[in-house]
Amino acid sequence: MDYSFLSTYSGWAFATLRVVVGVIFLAHGWPKLKNLKQTQEWFGSIGFKPGVFWGTFVALLETFGATALILGLFVQPLAALFVVLMLGAGFWKMKQGQKLSGGYELDLVLLAACLLLMTS
């Protein structure tokens, strides 16, 4: 059977992926930005020093970068930043002994999605 007709919808699929990835990052970024001092302290406590820099950077990237993704702005460079972020988060979770299931599976899915957004 020929499924080539499905490629007609690739633009919609790409837009859906972009929006969904943006919504997920926004859902994780907004609480970090809202409680920025706590976020900064937490980043420092888990080894990302200086926590003030890394906590602020991640909170801003996840909140404003996600908003830009949802709007379709700067998709490739933001996706590249999110790739680096997800690599860092995934490796950190592995180092902490977390398993795939109930640990870093969301990081892997977001990494793959961001790789697709970055290279498309």
SVG drawing of the C-alpha trace seen along z (x, -y; Angstrom):
<svg xmlns="http://www.w3.org/2000/svg" viewBox="-3 -35 33 37">
<polyline fill="none" stroke="black" stroke-width="0.4" points="0.0,0.0 1.2,-3.5 1.3,-5.9 3.0,-8.8 -0.2,-10.8 0.7,-11.2 3.6,-13.5 0.9,-16.1 0.4,-16.6 4.1,-16.8 3.8,-20.6 1.0,-20.1 2.9,-17.3 5.9,-19.5 3.9,-22.4 2.1,-20.1 5.5,-18.7 6.8,-22.2 3.8,-23.4 3.7,-20.3 7.4,-20.5 7.0,-24.2 4.1,-23.5 6.1,-20.8 9.1,-23.1 6.8,-26.0 5.1,-23.8 8.6,-23.0 10.1,-26.5 7.3,-28.6 7.6,-27.2 11.3,-27.6 11.0,-31.2 8.3,-31.9 10.5,-30.5 13.8,-31.7 15.7,-32.0 14.7,-28.4 15.6,-27.2 19.0,-28.9 19.7,-27.3 18.6,-23.9 20.9,-24.1 23.8,-25.0 23.0,-22.2 23.0,-19.5 26.4,-20.6 25.6,-23.1 27.6,-26.0 27.2,-28.8 23.5,-28.0 22.5,-31.6 23.7,-31.5 22.5,-28.0 19.2,-28.2 18.4,-31.5 19.6,-30.4 17.4,-27.2 14.4,-29.0 14.6,-31.7 15.3,-29.2 12.5,-26.9 10.0,-29.7 10.8,-32.2 12.4,-29.7 9.3,-27.5 7.1,-30.5 9.1,-31.3 8.9,-27.7 5.1,-27.7 5.0,-30.9 7.4,-29.4 10.2,-31.8 13.9,-30.9 13.0,-27.2 16.3,-25.7 18.6,-27.6 16.3,-27.1 15.9,-23.4 19.8,-23.2 19.8,-24.8 17.1,-22.4 19.2,-19.4 22.1,-20.5 19.7,-21.0 18.2,-17.5 21.6,-15.9 22.7,-17.5 19.5,-16.6 19.6,-13.0 23.2,-12.4 22.7,-14.0 19.8,-11.6 21.8,-8.6 24.7,-9.7 22.2,-9.9 21.2,-6.2 17.8,-6.9 16.5,-4.3 14.9,-4.8 11.4,-4.1 10.4,-6.7 13.6,-8.5 15.0,-10.0 12.5,-8.7 10.9,-12.2 14.4,-13.7 15.1,-11.2 11.8,-11.9 12.4,-15.6 15.9,-15.2 14.7,-13.3 12.0,-15.8 14.4,-18.7 16.9,-17.0 14.1,-16.7 13.1,-20.4 16.8,-21.5 17.5,-19.6 14.2,-20.3"/>
</svg>
